[in-house]
Amino acid sequence: MKAVIVVDHGSRKSEANDMMKCVANLIQTMAGPGVLVKYAHMELAEPDVEGAFAECVSQGADEVVVFPYMLSPGKHSTRDIPRMVAAAAANHPGVSYSVTEAFGVHEKLAEVVLARAGVAFRPLSDGEAVRCWDPACSETLCGDACRAKQVSSAARHVATGENK
């Protein structure tokens, strides 16, 4: 069974920590019963990454995907969380795991910002959804989660015959 753990920083404010329960429940509902969804905090609150990982394994997970619930690819999402996940996974040989990119730049996040600001928006066309949003089209500023970068990489693999 696949499990997904969403990990935030953790807070001294219980309201911030409690919100992750809602996030995990929403993701669980959208994923359906075939996927197990849990949440964890890096620090300051429970469950921690090790505890959430162990809970997933105890409920039958043999694959754990961890999503850093953070906007940008900072040190927590690129170093701290992967290190914590690797340490937790070391206690469960045979369970595969991975850590995804943080949110990065995505049109769904822009939709939330505009909706909260009371601004109407139009959906992006397919071509717009995968374009680079850096004015210089560097395909680097938006981070590794950049959809333009992913499309370019996939096209290079197809053109060269490489497998991802």
Buried (B, 14 or more C-beta within 10 A) or exposed (E): EBBBBBBBBBBEEEEBBEBBEEBBEEBBEEBEEEBBBBBBBBEBBEBBBBBBBBBBBEEEBBBBBBBBBBEBBEEBBBEBBBEBBEEBBEEBEEBEBEBBBBBBBBBEEEEEEEEEEEEEEEEEEEEEBBBBBBEEEEBEEBBBBBBBBBBBBEEEEEEEEEEE
